[in-house]
Amino acid sequence: MSEIENDTPVIRPWDQFNQELAAQVHPFDWANPKPAERYNLVVIGAGTAGLVSAAGAAGLGAKVALVERHLMGGDCLNVGCVPSKALIGAARAAAAVRDAGEFGVHVPAGVKVDFAKAMERMRRLRASIAPNDSAKRFRELGVDVFIGEGRFVDPHTVAVGGEKLRFKKAVIATGARAAAPPIAGLDSVEYLTNETLFSLTELPQRLAVIGAGPIGCEMAQSFARFGAEVLLVEATHGILPREESDASELVLESMRKDGVSLLCCGKDLKLSPADGGKVCLRVESHDKGYDEVVDKILVAVGRAPNVEGLGLEAAGVAYSNKGVQVNDQLQTSRPHIFAAGDVCSPYQFTHAADFMARTVIRNALFFGRAKASALTIPWCTYTDPEIAHVGLYPKQAQEQGVEIDTFTRNLADVDRAILEGRTNGLVRVHVRKGGDKIVGATIVAHHAGDMISEITLAMTNGLGIKHIAATIHPYPTQAEAVRQVGDAYNRTRLTPFAKGLFSRLMAWRR
């Protein structure tokens, strides 16, 4: 979407909506304020973690400086959650028209996607959301916003734009970026990442996506629904290797229906230039060789934390190629300097960065001892169907010595899913063996990301699965499946012995 030239972001295409975006998140005429004598908190990085840290601290009366060298809003607004979900929304609309015949709704002209218009819609909607993350808004919140390269010069000072910001506490929230994986020939071809994908204005007729993780699967399915021929290349078997295999298989089934071709268990991947700016991709999948020429390559694997150029050595902050090192209170090796978000977390989600920042505020400003490990963090991959998860997977439970009972409800048995033709899914909950404490859950459904929150709420507040079973859900809804999993747990409590006692009691009362 953008790159840096001479310390200024270059945003493509430079149309009305990207100009509106830039005016909000990196105003080219921005004048940095005169620094305060000392700040309660200096925040480096204006992605989700940095914005939440700055706004929260300023709202509590702290004197705060926020430093951003690129685009405020970070990955989420500019090259992540926001633009990708706009495209996914357009792709779902195309699929709904394509499949309308199953409901007796016939569209004579069929599906014709105007890709340029879909991308323009994305840019327009992104620009409309940008004021929430804008420099102007944060100035109005009482935050001193500095546009420029921030760098520690000592453990209590950050330099930016020729000024020095002295601080009592600081937060490193510089995030992470796409990083090129070691693929033979990758340096000889042009390729897309999530940081450049959203600059496209023409649909590639043939697209190869390398990596079947969340980003790879979401974009592979979306571009296939737009009409591209999509090859999805994955080194391991299947897709979404982190998820339970039968759950990810449900997603793969839908992606194949959309026309995505999966080349999994890929070996000896090689890339090379082809005529007309195209790319030749060679890979072996399940003992068969493939030699394909594609218009574009999307590399959807590899992330690197943004730790370079921050002067971390001058501040005495320990870091590695995995990011800034923090303890459970999110303190770095300098206890008065904290970190939050993708620069230090294995959970690279906007909502995780948000709540890590809240943890930092409590610990940095109020002598708190809040722990990042206490956060219950759900996540969702926004394919169709979506796949959402919270807590432990069975393999993790086994590794941690946690015995579990598992309860599953297939959407093929849920009335609302049947009526809407969305039976390709499930709700699965893992509870501690012999009890009702929820230790993990997976949902595959059209809106699994919304449905998982009920289980996350229960886990966060120590409510067992029997409490979900006792909660009335509207009929008919897909969320009823969550309650039905609770019913399945309750049935296990009716042992043959207990049932026998009840039978004798009922006989006596007749």
KAMOJO-V55568 format. One record per residue. RES is the residue in three letters. OMEGA is omega in whole degrees, -180 to 180 (999 if undefined). NEAR is the number of other C-alpha atoms within 10 Angstrom. D_LAST is the distance of its C-alpha to the last C-alpha in whole Angstrom. Layout:
RES;OMEGA;NEAR;D_LAST
RES;OMEGA;NEAR;D_LAST
This chain:
MET;-179;20;74
SER;176;19;77
GLU;-178;13;80
ILE;171;11;82
GLU;-179;8;86
ASN;177;6;88
ASP;180;11;85
THR;178;15;84
PRO;173;17;81
VAL;-175;15;82
ILE;-177;18;79
ARG;-12;16;79
PRO;-176;17;79
TRP;-179;12;81
ASP;-178;13;79
GLN;-172;12;78
PHE;176;19;75
ASN;173;19;76
GLN;177;17;79
GLU;178;19;76
LEU;-178;27;74
ALA;-180;20;77
ALA;179;19;78
GLN;-167;24;75
VAL;172;27;74
HIS;-178;22;78
PRO;-176;18;80
PHE;179;12;84
ASP;-176;7;85
TRP;176;13;83
ALA;179;10;85
ASN;-179;15;84
PRO;173;14;84
LYS;-176;11;86
PRO;172;15;84
ALA;179;14;83
GLU;178;9;84
ARG;-180;17;81
TYR;169;20;77
ASN;-176;18;74
LEU;170;27;73
VAL;-178;29;75
VAL;177;28;73
ILE;-179;29;74
GLY;-176;28;72
ALA;166;31;71
GLY;-175;28;68
THR;-178;31;64
ALA;-179;33;65
GLY;-180;31;68
LEU;180;26;67
VAL;178;21;64
SER;-176;32;66
ALA;-178;32;69
ALA;-179;19;67
GLY;-179;19;64
ALA;179;24;67
ALA;179;20;69
GLY;178;14;66
LEU;175;10;66
GLY;-180;10;70
ALA;172;17;71
LYS;-168;19;75
VAL;170;26;74
ALA;179;28;76
LEU;-175;27;75
VAL;178;29;77
GLU;-179;26;76
ARG;-171;21;79
HIS;-177;22;77
LEU;174;26;75
MET;-174;30;72
GLY;175;27;69
GLY;-179;25;69
ASP;-172;21;68
CYS;-178;16;64
LEU;-165;24;66
ASN;-175;25;69
VAL;-176;21;68
GLY;-172;17;65
CYS;-172;15;62
VAL;-179;18;63
PRO;-178;25;65
SER;-179;23;63
LYS;174;17;60
ALA;178;19;62
LEU;179;22;63
ILE;177;22;60
GLY;178;16;59
ALA;-180;22;61
ALA;177;23;61
ARG;177;18;57
ALA;178;16;58
ALA;180;20;60
ALA;179;18;58
ALA;177;13;55
VAL;180;15;58
ARG;-175;16;59
ASP;-174;16;55
ALA;-180;14;55
GLY;179;11;55
GLU;-179;10;51
PHE;-177;9;50
GLY;179;8;52
VAL;-175;10;55
HIS;180;13;58
VAL;-171;12;61
PRO;-175;6;64
ALA;-178;6;67
GLY;-176;12;64
VAL;173;17;64
LYS;-177;11;68
VAL;172;16;67
ASP;-173;12;70
PHE;-180;20;70
ALA;179;13;73
LYS;178;13;71
ALA;179;18;68
MET;177;21;70
GLU;176;21;72
ARG;178;17;68
MET;-179;23;67
ARG;179;25;70
ARG;-179;19;70
LEU;177;16;66
ARG;179;21;67
ALA;-179;22;70
SER;179;14;68
ILE;-173;15;66
ALA;-180;21;69
PRO;178;18;69
ASN;-177;16;66
ASP;-168;21;68
SER;176;23;72
ALA;-179;28;75
LYS;-179;17;75
ARG;-177;16;71
PHE;173;20;72
ARG;179;16;75
GLU;176;9;73
LEU;179;14;71
GLY;180;18;73
VAL;171;23;74
ASP;-176;24;77
VAL;179;25;77
PHE;176;24;80
ILE;-179;25;80
GLY;-178;18;82
GLU;178;19;82
GLY;-176;25;81
ARG;175;22;82
PHE;174;23;82
VAL;172;17;85
ASP;-175;15;84
PRO;-179;21;81
HIS;-176;19;81
THR;173;21;82
VAL;177;24;82
ALA;176;19;84
VAL;175;19;84
GLY;179;14;87
GLY;178;8;89
GLU;177;14;87
LYS;-179;19;86
LEU;178;23;82
ARG;-173;23;82
PHE;170;23;78
LYS;178;16;76
LYS;179;21;73
ALA;177;30;73
VAL;174;27;71
ILE;-177;25;71
ALA;-172;31;69
THR;172;30;72
GLY;-179;28;69
ALA;-177;21;70
ARG;174;17;71
ALA;-180;17;71
ALA;-177;14;73
ALA;177;16;75
PRO;-179;12;73
PRO;178;10;76
ILE;-179;13;76
ALA;177;12;79
GLY;-177;14;81
LEU;-179;19;79
ASP;-179;12;82
SER;-178;11;84
VAL;172;16;82
GLU;-180;14;80
TYR;180;18;77
LEU;166;18;74
THR;177;23;72
ASN;-178;23;69
GLU;-180;16;72
THR;-176;17;74
LEU;-172;20;71
PHE;172;23;71
SER;-179;19;75
LEU;173;16;74
THR;177;15;75
GLU;-180;11;75
LEU;173;18;73
PRO;-179;19;74
GLN;176;15;73
ARG;-177;19;73
LEU;173;23;71
ALA;178;28;70
VAL;-179;24;68
ILE;-180;24;68
GLY;-178;23;65
ALA;170;26;61
GLY;-176;17;60
PRO;-178;20;59
ILE;-179;23;62
GLY;-179;26;63
CYS;-180;25;60
GLU;-176;21;59
MET;177;26;63
ALA;-180;32;63
GLN;-179;28;60
SER;-178;28;62
PHE;175;24;65
ALA;178;24;64
ARG;175;26;62
PHE;178;27;65
GLY;178;20;67
ALA;170;19;69
GLU;-170;20;68
VAL;172;27;67
LEU;180;21;67
LEU;-175;22;65
VAL;-178;28;66
GLU;-178;25;64
ALA;-179;20;65
THR;-180;15;62
HIS;177;16;59
GLY;179;17;58
ILE;177;25;57
LEU;-173;24;56
PRO;179;15;56
ARG;-173;10;55
GLU;175;16;51
GLU;-167;14;49
SER;-179;13;50
ASP;177;11;47
ALA;180;20;47
SER;178;20;51
GLU;177;16;51
LEU;177;19;49
VAL;-179;24;52
LEU;179;23;54
GLU;179;13;53
SER;-180;16;53
MET;178;23;57
ARG;176;13;58
LYS;179;12;57
ASP;176;21;59
GLY;178;18;62
VAL;176;25;62
SER;-178;18;64
LEU;172;22;63
LEU;-176;24;65
CYS;-172;20;63
CYS;-174;16;64
GLY;179;22;68
LYS;174;19;71
ASP;179;13;74
LEU;179;20;74
LYS;178;15;77
LEU;177;22;79
SER;-180;17;82
PRO;174;16;84
ALA;-177;14;84
ASP;175;9;86
GLY;180;7;86
GLY;179;12;84
LYS;-176;18;81
VAL;175;24;79
CYS;-179;21;79
LEU;176;20;76
ARG;-179;18;76
VAL;174;22;73
GLU;-180;19;71
SER;-179;20;68
HIS;174;12;66
ASP;176;10;69
LYS;-179;10;71
GLY;178;13;73
TYR;178;14;73
ASP;-170;12;77
GLU;173;14;76
VAL;-177;19;78
VAL;179;20;76
ASP;-178;19;77
LYS;174;23;75
ILE;171;26;74
LEU;177;22;71
VAL;-174;24;70
ALA;175;25;67
VAL;176;20;67
GLY;175;13;69
ARG;178;15;69
ALA;179;16;71
PRO;180;22;71
ASN;-179;21;74
VAL;-177;21;75
GLU;173;11;79
GLY;-179;11;82
LEU;-177;19;80
GLY;-177;18;82
LEU;177;19;79
GLU;180;14;82
ALA;179;14;83
ALA;-177;19;80
GLY;-179;15;79
VAL;-179;20;76
ALA;178;14;75
TYR;176;18;74
SER;179;10;74
ASN;175;10;73
LYS;177;17;70
GLY;178;21;70
VAL;-178;27;71
GLN;-179;18;69
VAL;173;21;67
ASN;-175;14;64
ASP;175;13;61
GLN;179;21;62
LEU;172;29;64
GLN;173;22;67
THR;177;22;70
SER;168;17;73
ARG;-171;15;74
PRO;180;15;71
HIS;177;17;73
ILE;-177;26;72
PHE;173;28;69
ALA;180;30;68
ALA;177;30;65
GLY;-171;29;64
ASP;-178;28;65
VAL;-177;26;68
CYS;-170;28;66
SER;172;23;63
PRO;179;11;61
TYR;-174;14;59
GLN;179;16;61
PHE;178;19;59
THR;-177;21;60
HIS;175;16;56
ALA;178;24;57
ALA;179;27;61
ASP;-175;19;59
PHE;170;21;57
MET;178;26;60
ALA;177;29;62
ARG;176;20;60
THR;179;23;60
VAL;-179;30;63
ILE;-180;23;64
ARG;-175;17;62
ASN;-176;19;63
ALA;-173;25;67
LEU;-173;15;67
PHE;177;9;65
PHE;-180;9;65
GLY;176;13;61
ARG;179;14;60
ALA;-175;18;58
LYS;176;15;57
ALA;-179;20;57
SER;179;12;55
ALA;-179;10;52
LEU;173;13;52
THR;-169;15;49
ILE;172;17;51
PRO;172;21;50
TRP;-176;21;52
CYS;170;20;52
THR;-168;20;54
TYR;168;24;54
THR;174;28;55
ASP;4;27;53
PRO;174;24;50
GLU;173;21;50
ILE;-176;29;49
ALA;-178;25;48
HIS;172;26;47
VAL;176;22;47
GLY;-174;21;47
LEU;164;18;47
TYR;179;19;47
PRO;-180;19;46
LYS;178;11;49
GLN;179;12;50
ALA;179;17;47
GLN;180;12;48
GLU;-179;10;51
GLN;179;10;50
GLY;180;9;48
VAL;177;15;45
GLU;-174;14;42
ILE;165;21;40
ASP;-175;16;37
THR;179;17;37
PHE;-176;17;35
THR;173;20;36
ARG;178;21;35
ASN;-179;18;38
LEU;175;24;39
ALA;179;15;39
ASP;-178;12;35
VAL;-170;21;35
ASP;-177;17;35
ARG;178;19;38
ALA;178;22;40
ILE;-176;14;40
LEU;-179;10;41
GLU;-180;10;44
GLY;-178;13;45
ARG;-176;17;45
THR;-177;21;43
ASN;-178;20;45
GLY;-179;26;44
LEU;168;24;41
VAL;-177;28;39
ARG;180;20;39
VAL;176;26;38
HIS;177;24;39
VAL;177;22;37
ARG;-174;17;38
LYS;178;13;37
GLY;-179;11;34
GLY;-178;14;33
ASP;179;19;33
LYS;-179;18;37
ILE;178;27;39
VAL;179;22;42
GLY;179;24;43
ALA;173;25;42
THR;176;28;44
ILE;171;31;44
VAL;-177;30;45
ALA;-178;28;45
HIS;178;20;47
HIS;-179;19;47
ALA;-179;27;46
GLY;176;19;48
ASP;-175;14;46
MET;-176;21;43
ILE;-176;24;44
SER;178;17;45
GLU;180;12;41
ILE;177;26;41
THR;177;22;44
LEU;180;12;43
ALA;-179;16;40
MET;-178;20;42
THR;-175;13;45
ASN;174;10;42
GLY;178;12;40
LEU;-179;16;37
GLY;-177;19;35
ILE;179;26;33
LYS;177;19;30
HIS;176;13;32
ILE;179;19;33
ALA;-178;19;29
ALA;-178;12;28
THR;-179;11;31
ILE;175;9;30
HIS;178;16;33
PRO;174;9;34
TYR;-7;10;33
PRO;174;13;35
THR;175;12;38
GLN;179;26;39
ALA;174;23;38
GLU;-180;23;34
ALA;179;26;35
VAL;178;24;35
ARG;-179;22;32
GLN;172;19;31
VAL;175;22;32
GLY;176;24;31
ASP;179;17;27
ALA;176;17;28
TYR;-178;22;29
ASN;-180;15;26
ARG;179;9;24
THR;180;10;26
ARG;179;12;25
LEU;-179;12;21
THR;177;10;23
PRO;180;10;21
PHE;-180;9;20
ALA;179;10;19
LYS;178;12;17
GLY;178;12;16
LEU;179;12;14
PHE;-180;13;12
SER;179;12;11
ARG;179;10;10
LEU;-179;11;9
MET;178;10;6
ALA;-179;9;5
TRP;-176;8;6
ARG;180;7;4
ARG;999;5;0
